[in-house]
Amino acid sequence: MHDFLEFMSLREPSVRYVVLSCVLLGAAASMVGVFGFLRKRSLVGETVAHSMLPGIGLAFIISGSRDPIYLVTGAVITGWMSMGFMNWLTRKGPIKVDLALAITLTGFFAIGIGIMTYIQRGSFGDHSGLDHYIFGRAAAMEPSDIRVFGGLAAFVFVSVLLLFKEFMGLCFNREFLSVLGLPVRFLEFAISFLTILAISSGIKAVGIVLMAALMIIPAAAARYWTGSLRWLLTLAISFGVIAGVAGAYISFQARSLPTGPFIVIVLALITAISVIFAPEKGLFSRWAKKKRLSRRVAAENFVKEVYQIIEKGKDKNSNISKSEFIVHFHYSPRLFFRSLRWAVARGWIVPAVDGMKLTQRGFSKGEELNRLHRLWEIYLARKAQTPLEKVHHSAEIIEHILTPELEAEIRLELDLCDNFSPQNEIHIKA
């Protein structure tokens, strides 16, 4: 805990610079990654990241220096070349996008590995630290590295903020931008260029092998929590920043460990939490929603069946005993008491000593469900020419989801008045 507080206090200049760089990197990469995610081009970032390795090696061979400016320049050039090569493959040949991505990624990365091996075995002076560009090591970053990579990340972040509306239009309605007279080609070029710069800004801290994860995973995790683009961006940036700082802390504590894998591990944990606990799309939420729906359907069926017993000639305020209910409908004791409990909880049924009876709300609900059930039976029998013995099962499902608008449309289609009597229409039991 002491080490963590010391790290987060940012007293040491080296720690301060590394944290600032990781914050900018996480924000910039995640922000650009959202637009790639929305355009269904997330794996383009993965391909471009791997394609930067030969540029780093060639820049070192030509310049003879590990100056980050030279290395980033080489990385940007080969990254841009890889993107152009992918576009050329998809335009000029019978090759789909996924195959073009695979060819470009493996081809450029293999060339990069060959160049790095040549550098290690050759006499090119001090080449120590070049391996950091493969797996990343934030703790090994020098002030000159932080100025270059942090500056790139800040430039990408500000550029995306300035072009936010245009990029949003490019993702959702490219044709509308053309009608407005906006330079669509330039915007596509800008978002591609910013993607390359965002990847370049993290090749030292995260590494080219895992840099794409910082662009893809935050957007995918944030999508579980929201459908709003602004909140999607906000959450993706937050996830990227948290993962970047956490990875930098781990790498700072254990200087022999690379940063990239731990950033991805933190992102994977965030994604796992999102997949399980997100309020709308999470597994737990969907399970709970399905459970609530099954309980509501069971309670509604129970109320409808009690109403149907009353409909046969009993007074609506009379009690219905369990034995009388079981005679008409086959319920196990467990299902009977469970459905009764759920109906009572919704205020549709009141338990009594000698049985149960419908409340006014329950009577209205049972009447409504019975009407919708028979309305759908009528529709299937008359319009869909469904045999009478098959209409009941379908109506048992549809009665729970028919809205008043759909009910009005079906009545109009069947030429039924608003106060038609369902008792006089067909009702076929399974």
C-alpha positions in Angstrom: 0.0 0.0 0.0 2.9 2.4 0.8 4.4 1.8 -2.7 1.0 2.4 -4.3 0.5 5.7 -2.4 4.0 6.7 -3.2 3.3 6.0 -6.9 0.0 7.9 -7.0 1.5 10.9 -5.1 3.6 11.6 -8.2 6.4 13.1 -6.2 9.1 11.6 -8.4 9.5 13.4 -11.7 10.0 10.1 -13.5 6.8 8.7 -12.1 4.9 11.9 -12.9 6.0 11.9 -16.5 5.2 8.2 -17.0 1.7 8.5 -15.5 1.0 11.6 -17.6 2.1 9.8 -20.7 0.0 6.8 -19.9 -3.1 8.9 -19.2 -2.7 10.8 -22.5 -2.1 7.5 -24.3 -5.1 5.7 -22.8 -7.4 8.7 -23.5 -6.2 9.2 -27.1 -6.0 5.5 -28.1 -9.4 4.7 -26.6 -11.0 7.8 -28.2 -9.8 6.9 -31.7 -10.6 3.3 -31.1 -14.3 4.2 -30.5 -14.6 5.5 -34.1 -12.8 2.4 -35.4 -15.2 0.2 -33.4 -18.2 2.1 -34.8 -17.0 1.8 -38.4 -16.3 -1.9 -37.9 -12.6 -1.4 -38.5 -11.2 -2.4 -35.2 -8.7 -4.9 -36.5 -7.2 -2.3 -38.8 -5.5 -0.9 -35.7 -4.1 -4.3 -34.9 -2.6 -4.7 -38.4 -1.2 -1.2 -38.5 0.4 -1.7 -35.1 2.2 -4.8 -36.1 3.2 -3.2 -39.4 5.2 -0.5 -37.5 7.9 -2.9 -36.5 9.9 -2.8 -39.8 9.7 1.0 -39.7 11.3 1.2 -36.2 14.1 -1.2 -37.3 14.8 0.7 -40.6 14.7 4.0 -38.8 17.3 2.8 -36.4 19.5 1.4 -39.2 19.3 4.6 -41.3 19.7 7.1 -38.4 22.0 5.0 -36.2 20.1 6.5 -33.2 17.4 5.5 -30.8 16.0 9.0 -30.8 12.2 8.5 -30.5 11.6 11.1 -33.2 13.4 9.0 -35.8 11.8 5.8 -34.6 8.3 7.2 -34.5 8.8 8.7 -38.0 9.7 5.3 -39.3 6.8 3.7 -37.5 4.3 6.2 -39.0 5.7 5.7 -42.5 5.4 1.9 -42.5 2.0 2.1 -40.7 0.7 4.3 -43.5 2.2 2.0 -46.1 0.4 -1.0 -44.5 -2.9 0.8 -44.6 -2.4 1.7 -48.3 -1.4 -1.8 -49.0 -4.6 -3.2 -47.4 -6.7 -0.8 -49.4 -4.9 -1.7 -52.6 -5.4 -5.4 -52.0 -9.1 -5.0 -51.4 -9.6 -2.7 -54.5 -7.5 -4.4 -57.1 -8.0 -8.1 -56.4 -10.6 -10.7 -55.4 -9.6 -10.4 -51.8 -11.9 -9.6 -48.9 -11.0 -7.3 -46.0 -10.2 -10.0 -43.5 -7.8 -11.7 -45.8 -6.1 -8.4 -46.7 -5.7 -7.7 -43.0 -4.1 -11.1 -42.4 -1.7 -10.8 -45.3 -0.6 -7.3 -44.3 -0.2 -8.0 -40.6 1.8 -11.2 -41.0 3.9 -9.9 -43.9 4.9 -6.6 -42.4 5.5 -8.2 -38.9 7.7 -10.9 -40.4 9.7 -8.3 -42.2 10.1 -6.4 -38.9 11.2 -9.5 -37.0 13.8 -10.1 -39.7 15.1 -6.6 -39.5 15.3 -6.7 -35.6 17.2 -10.0 -35.8 19.6 -8.4 -38.3 20.1 -5.4 -36.0 20.9 -7.7 -33.0 23.4 -9.7 -34.9 25.0 -6.8 -36.7 27.3 -4.0 -35.5 24.9 -1.1 -35.2 26.1 0.4 -32.0 23.8 0.6 -29.0 20.5 -1.1 -29.9 19.5 -1.9 -26.4 15.9 -0.9 -25.7 14.5 -1.6 -29.1 12.8 -4.7 -27.7 10.7 -2.4 -25.5 8.9 -1.4 -28.7 7.6 -4.9 -29.1 6.1 -5.6 -25.6 6.2 -2.1 -24.1 7.9 -0.9 -20.9 6.6 2.4 -19.5 9.1 2.4 -16.6 12.0 2.4 -19.1 10.8 5.6 -20.8 13.1 8.6 -20.7 12.1 12.2 -20.6 12.7 12.5 -24.4 10.4 9.5 -25.0 7.7 11.0 -22.8 7.8 14.4 -24.6 7.5 12.7 -28.0 4.9 10.1 -27.2 2.9 12.2 -24.8 2.9 15.0 -27.3 1.6 12.7 -30.0 -1.2 11.4 -27.7 -2.2 15.0 -26.7 -2.3 16.0 -30.4 -4.5 13.0 -31.3 -6.8 13.7 -28.3 -7.3 17.4 -29.2 -7.7 16.7 -32.9 -10.5 14.2 -32.2 -12.3 16.7 -29.9 -12.1 19.3 -32.6 -13.5 17.0 -35.3 -15.9 15.1 -33.1 -19.1 16.0 -35.0 -17.5 15.3 -38.4 -16.2 11.9 -37.3 -19.6 11.1 -35.8 -21.2 11.8 -39.1 -18.6 9.7 -40.9 -19.5 6.8 -38.7 -23.3 7.0 -39.0 -24.2 8.8 -42.2 -21.4 9.3 -44.7 -23.8 10.3 -47.5 -25.3 13.1 -45.4 -21.9 14.6 -45.0 -21.4 14.5 -48.8 -24.8 16.3 -49.3 -23.7 19.0 -46.8 -20.6 19.5 -48.9 -18.1 18.4 -46.2 -14.8 16.9 -47.4 -15.5 13.3 -46.7 -12.3 12.0 -48.3 -10.3 14.4 -46.1 -12.2 13.2 -43.0 -11.5 9.6 -43.8 -7.8 10.5 -44.3 -7.8 12.4 -41.0 -9.3 9.5 -39.0 -6.8 7.1 -40.6 -3.9 9.4 -39.9 -5.0 9.9 -36.3 -5.3 6.2 -35.9 -1.7 5.7 -37.0 -0.5 8.5 -34.7 -2.5 7.1 -31.7 -0.8 3.7 -32.3 2.6 5.4 -32.6 2.1 7.2 -29.3 1.9 3.9 -27.4 4.5 1.7 -29.1 7.1 2.4 -26.4 4.8 2.2 -23.3 2.5 -0.6 -24.5 4.3 -2.2 -27.4 3.3 -2.8 -30.9 2.1 -6.4 -30.2 -0.6 -5.3 -27.8 -1.1 -1.6 -28.7 -4.3 -2.4 -30.6 -5.9 -3.8 -27.5 -5.8 -0.3 -26.0 -7.9 0.9 -29.0 -10.3 -2.1 -29.3 -11.1 -3.3 -25.8 -12.2 0.0 -24.1 -14.7 0.7 -26.8 -16.0 -2.9 -26.7 -16.3 -2.8 -22.9 -18.0 0.6 -22.9 -20.6 -0.6 -25.4 -22.0 -2.9 -22.8 -22.9 0.1 -20.5 -24.4 2.6 -23.0 -25.8 3.3 -26.4 -25.0 7.0 -26.4 -21.9 8.0 -28.4 -20.9 10.7 -25.9 -21.1 8.3 -23.0 -19.4 5.6 -25.1 -16.5 7.9 -25.6 -16.4 9.0 -21.9 -16.4 5.4 -20.6 -13.9 4.2 -23.2 -11.5 7.0 -22.3 -12.0 6.2 -18.6 -11.3 2.5 -19.1 -8.2 3.3 -21.2 -6.8 5.7 -18.6 -7.4 3.3 -15.7 -5.7 0.4 -17.6 -2.8 2.6 -18.7 -2.1 3.9 -15.1 -2.5 0.4 -13.6 -0.1 -1.2 -16.2 2.4 1.6 -15.6 2.2 1.0 -11.9 2.8 -2.7 -12.2 5.7 -2.1 -14.6 7.1 0.5 -12.3 7.0 -1.9 -9.3 8.6 -4.8 -11.2 10.9 -3.2 -13.7 11.7 -6.5 -15.3 8.1 -6.9 -16.5 6.7 -5.3 -19.6 3.8 -2.8 -19.5 1.7 -4.0 -22.4 0.5 -7.4 -21.1 -0.6 -5.9 -17.8 -2.5 -3.1 -19.4 -4.3 -5.7 -21.5 -5.0 -7.8 -18.4 -6.6 -4.9 -16.6 -8.7 -4.2 -19.7 -9.7 -7.8 -19.8 -10.9 -7.6 -16.2 -12.8 -4.4 -17.0 -14.4 -6.2 -20.0 -15.3 -9.2 -17.9 -17.0 -7.0 -15.3 -18.9 -5.2 -18.1 -20.0 -8.5 -19.7 -21.4 -9.8 -16.4 -22.7 -6.7 -14.6 -23.6 -4.1 -17.2 -27.1 -2.9 -16.4 -28.7 -3.5 -19.8 -26.6 -5.9 -21.8 -24.7 -7.7 -19.0 -25.3 -11.4 -18.4 -26.6 -10.9 -14.9 -28.9 -8.2 -16.0 -30.3 -10.3 -18.8 -30.7 -13.2 -16.5 -32.6 -11.1 -14.0 -34.7 -9.6 -16.7 -35.6 -13.0 -18.1 -36.4 -14.2 -14.5 -38.7 -11.2 -14.0 -40.4 -11.8 -17.3 -41.0 -15.5 -16.6 -42.5 -14.5 -13.2 -44.8 -11.9 -14.8 -46.0 -14.3 -17.5 -46.7 -17.0 -14.9 -48.6 -14.5 -12.7 -50.6 -13.2 -15.7 -51.5 -16.7 -16.9 -52.7 -17.5 -13.3 -54.9 -14.4 -13.2 -56.3 -15.1 -16.7 -57.2 -18.6 -15.7 -58.9 -17.5 -12.5 -60.9 -15.0 -14.6 -61.9 -17.7 -17.1 -63.4 -19.7 -14.2 -65.4 -16.7 -13.1 -66.4 -16.0 -16.7 -68.3 -19.3 -16.8 -71.0 -18.0 -14.5 -69.5 -17.2 -11.1 -69.7 -13.8 -9.4 -66.5 -11.8 -9.8 -66.3 -11.3 -6.0 -66.7 -15.0 -5.2 -63.9 -17.1 -3.9 -62.1 -19.7 -6.0 -60.7 -22.7 -4.1 -57.5 -24.5 -5.0 -59.4 -27.7 -5.7 -61.8 -25.9 -8.1 -58.8 -24.3 -9.9 -57.0 -27.6 -10.2 -60.1 -29.2 -11.8 -59.9 -26.7 -14.7 -56.1 -26.2 -15.0 -53.3 -28.7 -14.4 -50.9 -27.2 -11.9 -48.4 -28.9 -9.7 -48.6 -27.8 -6.0 -45.3 -26.0 -6.3 -46.3 -24.1 -9.5 -49.7 -23.2 -8.0 -48.4 -21.6 -4.9 -45.5 -19.9 -6.7 -47.9 -18.4 -9.3 -50.3 -17.4 -6.6 -47.6 -15.7 -4.6 -46.5 -13.7 -7.7 -50.1 -12.7 -8.5 -50.7 -11.6 -4.9 -47.5 -9.5 -5.0 -48.8 -7.6 -8.0 -52.1 -6.9 -6.3 -54.2 -9.0 -8.7 -55.4 -11.7 -6.2 -56.3 -11.6 -2.5 -55.8 -15.0 -0.7 -58.7 -16.1 1.5 -59.3 -18.8 4.1 -61.4 -20.9 1.7 -59.5 -20.0 -1.5 -58.7 -16.8 -3.3 -60.5 -14.0 -5.2 -59.6 -11.4 -7.8 -59.2 -7.8 -6.9 -60.6 -5.1 -9.1 -57.2 -4.7 -10.7 -56.9 -8.5 -11.1 -60.3 -8.7 -12.7 -59.4 -6.0 -15.2 -56.1 -7.7 -15.9 -57.7 -11.1 -16.4 -60.3 -9.6 -18.7 -57.7 -7.8 -20.8 -55.5 -10.9 -21.1 -58.5 -13.1 -22.0 -59.6 -10.5 -24.7 -56.1 -10.4 -26.2 -55.8 -14.1 -26.2 -59.0 -14.6 -28.1 -58.4 -11.7 -30.4 -55.2 -13.4 -31.6 -57.0 -16.7 -32.0 -59.5 -15.0 -34.2 -56.8 -13.3 -36.2 -54.9 -16.6 -36.8 -58.1 -18.5 -37.7 -59.4 -15.9 -40.1 -56.4 -14.2 -41.7 -53.6 -16.8 -41.4 -55.9 -19.8 -42.1 -54.4 -21.6 -39.0 -56.2 -24.7 -37.9 -58.3 -24.2 -34.8 -56.4 -26.8 -32.8 -53.1 -24.8 -33.3 -54.2 -21.3 -32.4 -54.3 -21.6 -28.6 -50.6 -22.2 -28.1 -49.6 -19.1 -30.1 -52.1 -17.0 -28.4 -50.7 -18.0 -25.0 -47.5 -16.3 -26.0 -48.8 -13.3 -27.9 -51.2 -12.2 -25.3 -48.4 -11.0 -23.0 -46.8 -8.7 -25.6 -49.7 -7.2 -27.6 -49.7 -3.4 -27.1 -52.9 -1.3 -27.3 -51.7 0.0 -30.7 -51.3 -3.5 -32.1 -54.7 -4.5 -30.6 -56.3 -1.6 -32.4 -54.7 -2.5 -35.7 -55.8 -6.1 -35.4 -59.4 -5.1 -34.6 -59.3 -2.8 -37.7 -58.0 -5.6 -39.8 -60.7 -8.0 -38.5 -63.4 -5.4 -38.7 -64.3 -5.7 -35.0 -65.8 -3.0 -32.9 -64.0 -1.7 -29.8 -66.4 -3.4 -27.5 -66.6 -6.8 -29.2 -67.4 -9.7 -26.9 -64.7 -12.3 -26.8 -67.1 -14.8 -25.1 -68.9 -15.2 -28.4 -65.7 -15.9 -30.4 -63.6 -19.0 -30.7 -61.5 -20.3 -27.9 -59.7 -23.5 -28.5 -57.7 -25.1 -25.7 -54.5 -27.1 -26.4 
